[in-house]
């Protein structure tokens, strides 16, 4: 059953080290964690976002670790603000029949000033 979800939390940007793109980093991380092939995914980033949903999120050319995520109550909100060069705080409220956490956090990051 679809319902409204409200999340408040914190993201930390991951240093991609030797990988130059999120796709390369996602492939390396997946393989380090026992996922050797894409199976039915089209890209390593898609595989990563699905398999590690709730732990990480990719956005544009960055990878973020979800440090804290708390469910709350409320209506549609897509808010994110930079707390430090590597940390982002967020508050999300959305109807989960229309989008999921990944889409909601992406919208908040896109809206960030």
KEMARRO-453510 format. One record per residue: x, y, z of N, C-alpha, C, O in turn. Coordinates in pm, whole numbers, padded with zeros to 5 digits, always signed. Atoms other than C-alpha are relative to their C-alpha. Layout:
# KEMARRO-453510
XYZXYZXYZXYZ;...
END
This chain:
# KEMARRO-453510
+00084-00118+00000+00000+00000+00000+00088+00125+00000+00184+00135+00076;-00076-00124+00007+00130+00342-00093-00040+00094+00112-00156+00095+00155;+00026-00095-00108+00160+00609+00173+00104+00112-00006+00201+00105-00080;-00100-00105-00010+00342+00930+00258+00114-00047+00088+00092-00112+00190;-00119+00028-00080+00697+00888+00385+00073+00131+00025+00082+00216-00063;-00080-00116-00036+00902+01150+00566+00131-00051+00058+00131-00133+00150;-00133+00040-00045+01278+01109+00616+00081+00124+00035+00074+00224-00036;-00099-00103-00034+01533+01331+00792+00130-00074+00025+00130-00178+00091;-00126+00071-00019+01898+01239+00785+00120+00077-00046+00116+00199-00063;-00128-00061+00032+02254+01302+00688+00075-00089-00099+00077-00211-00085;-00082+00069+00100+02471+01207+00390+00145+00045+00015+00172+00158+00057;-00141-00039+00006+02850+01202+00365+00056-00040-00136+00041-00155-00180;-00060+00028+00130+03030+01230+00033+00112-00101+00015+00195-00090+00106;-00100+00106-00001+03244+00924-00039+00115+00041-00092+00092+00084-00205;-00116-00021+00086+03598+00973-00169+00007-00117-00094+00015-00232-00050;+00000+00108+00099+03603+00774-00492+00139-00057-00025+00152-00152-00102;-00138+00047+00013+03983+00726-00467+00043-00013-00145+00041+00086-00219;-00053+00018+00135+04118+00576-00790-00107+00002-00109-00077+00029-00225;+00108+00001+00100+03780+00550-00963-00029+00143-00043-00034+00234+00041;+00022-00135+00049+03710+00849-01183-00148+00032-00019-00185+00149-00027;+00143-00023+00019+03334+00803-01228-00078-00082+00102-00026-00180+00154;+00083+00084-00089+03050+00677-01008-00017-00142-00054-00021-00238+00023;+00015+00133+00060+03008+00388-01254+00118-00091+00036+00099-00206+00074;-00119+00079-00035+03368+00272-01195+00004-00032+00149+00035-00144+00188;+00000+00020-00145+03340+00319-00819-00104-00104+00039-00077-00191+00121;+00108+00095-00030+03009+00129-00810+00040-00142-00040+00013-00237+00033;-00045+00132+00045+03157-00159-01011+00101-00058+00100+00090-00174+00140;-00102+00045-00095+03456-00181-00777-00064-00039+00133-00031-00144+00190;+00065+00027-00129+03236-00166-00464-00085-00127-00008-00081-00210+00083;+00084+00120+00017+02992-00427-00597+00087-00125-00001+00055-00223+00067;-00087+00118+00010+03273-00668-00684+00067-00031+00133+00083-00148+00168;-00058+00020-00133+03438-00615-00344-00100-00063+00097-00061-00126+00195;+00106+00050-00087+03103-00712-00190-00073-00120-00061-00188-00148-00027;+00049+00128+00049+03049-01031-00390-00093+00003-00119-00147-00101-00157;+00086-00008+00119+02849-00905-00688+00093+00006-00121+00152+00110-00149;-00098+00012+00109+03051-01023-00988-00056+00032-00138+00021+00060-00230;+00057-00028+00132+02804-00967-01275-00125+00087+00016-00185+00093+00123;+00114-00091-00004+02528-00724-01364-00135-00072+00003-00236-00013+00041;+00125+00076+00009+02265-00998-01411-00101+00078-00084-00081+00093-00205;+00104-00070+00076+01954-00801-01511+00012+00152+00006-00077+00221-00045;-00022-00146-00003+02094-00449-01443+00070+00045-00129+00144-00032-00190;-00065-00055+00118+02205-00226-01730+00137+00060+00030+00226+00059-00055;-00127-00064-00038+02486-00049-01540+00038-00042+00141-00046-00091+00217;-00045+00027-00137+02696-00099-01227-00062+00099+00097-00091+00063+00211;+00062-00100-00088+02551+00224-01086-00144-00041+00034-00187-00027+00148;+00136+00048-00024+02197+00086-01126+00001-00119+00096-00081-00125+00188;-00016+00116-00088+02307-00242-00962+00031+00046+00142-00032+00001+00237;-00042-00053-00129+02477-00053-00677-00116+00067+00072-00140+00041+00190;+00111-00072-00063+02176+00174-00615-00110-00094+00047-00176-00067+00147;+00101+00097-00040+01946-00127-00597+00049-00088+00116-00021-00104+00216;-00052+00094-00099+02166-00365-00397+00038+00066+00133+00030+00002+00238;-00044-00068-00121+02289-00106-00147-00091+00118+00035-00049+00214+00099;+00101-00101-00030+01971+00104-00125-00014+00011+00151-00020-00089+00222;+00009-00022-00144+01943+00259+00218+00136+00019+00066+00144+00066+00179;-00136-00018-00050+02323+00258+00263+00074+00112-00074+00150+00188-00014;-00067-00097+00086+02439+00475-00030-00100+00058-00098-00209+00004-00118;+00077-00060+00110+02301+00705-00299+00101+00063-00096+00199+00123-00052;-00084-00070+00097+02463+00825-00622-00079+00119-00053-00201+00111-00071;+00063-00120+00055+02391+01173-00754+00101+00071-00087+00209+00110-00041;-00088-00063+00098+02544+01323-01066+00135-00071+00002+00140-00191-00027;-00133+00062+00004+02919+01256-01034+00052-00036+00139+00172-00054+00158;-00040+00026-00137+02920+01183-00659-00069-00124+00056-00175-00165+00009;+00056+00112-00075+02857+00890-00426-00008+00046+00146+00088+00100+00199;+00020-00039-00138+02713+00952-00078-00036-00122+00084-00112-00209+00040;+00040+00100-00098+02692+00723+00226-00112+00062+00085-00102+00177+00127;+00108-00047-00085+02367+00756+00420+00041-00028+00144+00044-00143+00188;-00047+00015-00137+02488+00819+00775-00115-00020+00098-00104-00096+00194;+00114+00005-00090+02149+00863+00937-00125+00024-00081-00128+00113-00165;+00129-00020+00066+01792+00828+00814-00109-00035+00100-00119-00149+00145;+00107+00017-00097+01493+00875+01045-00132+00027-00068-00148+00129-00135;+00134-00023+00055+01131+00835+00938-00078+00090+00095-00074+00072+00217;+00080-00096-00075+00900+01118+01050-00142+00002-00060-00182-00096-00123;+00131-00016+00063+00552+01246+00946-00009+00137-00065+00059+00230-00020;+00015-00129+00066+00444+01528+00709-00046-00014-00144-00095-00120-00183;+00039-00004+00141+00374+01626+00344+00122+00016-00089+00235+00013-00039;-00112-00006+00095+00589+01666+00029+00102+00108+00035+00070+00227+00040;-00113-00088-00029+00927+01818+00118+00122-00064-00067+00143-00184-00054;-00127+00047+00057+01255+01786-00077+00105+00104+00036+00123+00201-00038;-00093-00101-00051+01522+01973+00121+00134-00065+00033+00140-00171+00094;-00135+00042-00036+01898+01932+00148+00087+00124+00017+00071+00221-00057;-00093-00112-00020+02168+02164+00282+00136-00056+00039+00147-00158+00107;-00136+00044-00028+02544+02134+00304+00037+00040+00142+00031+00157+00178;-00039-00021-00139+02659+02097+00665+00150+00029+00010+00194+00107+00094;-00144-00018+00010+03030+02079+00578+00037-00043-00142-00050-00089-00216;-00034+00037+00137+03227+02014+00259-00038-00143-00040-00058-00170-00158;+00032+00138+00034+03147+01642+00281-00133-00048+00057-00175-00160+00025;+00125+00045-00062+02821+01628+00483-00119+00083-00047-00110+00205-00059;+00124-00065+00043+02468+01707+00368-00113-00050+00089-00132-00170+00105;+00120+00034-00077+02159+01715+00592-00118+00006-00094-00121+00088-00186;+00117+00000+00087+01825+01634+00433-00128-00027+00077-00127-00092+00182;+00135+00031-00047+01451+01627+00502-00082-00028-00125-00087+00054-00216;+00080+00041+00114+01226+01442+00258-00139-00039+00048-00154-00104+00151;+00137+00046-00023+00850+01397+00254-00061-00022-00136-00060+00068-00219;+00050+00032+00133+00686+01222-00040-00097-00117+00007-00094-00196+00102;+00094+00111+00013+00411+00985-00146+00073-00113-00070+00114-00097-00185;-00083+00106+00056+00585+00652-00204-00068-00077-00114-00009-00170-00169;+00063+00056+00120+00332+00557-00473+00041+00078-00123+00016+00034-00236;-00043-00084+00111+00478+00836-00688+00150+00001-00021+00197+00021-00132;-00146+00007+00010+00850+00808-00611+00053-00077+00120-00020-00103+00217;-00065+00069-00109+01095+00625-00388+00107+00086+00062+00125+00202+00023;-00103-00075-00070+01377+00731-00159+00105+00055-00095+00143+00171-00084;-00105-00046+00093+01634+00750-00441-00044+00120-00080+00032+00216-00095;+00051-00114+00078+01416+00980-00651-00018+00123+00089+00010+00236+00046;+00023-00112-00091+01329+01194-00348+00131+00068+00039+00140+00190+00039;-00127-00061-00039+01690+01243-00235+00067+00066-00120+00134+00169-00104;-00055-00063+00121+01795+01317-00594-00066+00136-00023+00002+00232-00056;+00074-00127+00015+01525+01587-00614+00053+00102+00102+00075+00218+00067;-00051-00091-00103+01649+01737-00284+00141+00050-00035+00171+00168-00019;-00136-00041+00038+02012+01737-00403+00000+00093-00120+00080+00186-00126;+00013-00090+00114+01908+01896-00733-00046+00139+00044-00006+00239-00016;+00055-00129-00048+01723+02170-00538+00098+00075+00090+00075+00192+00121;-00096-00061-00091+02024+02242-00315+00066+00120-00064+00102+00117-00182;-00065-00122+00050+02172+02589-00353+00146+00000+00035+00217+00095+00001;
END
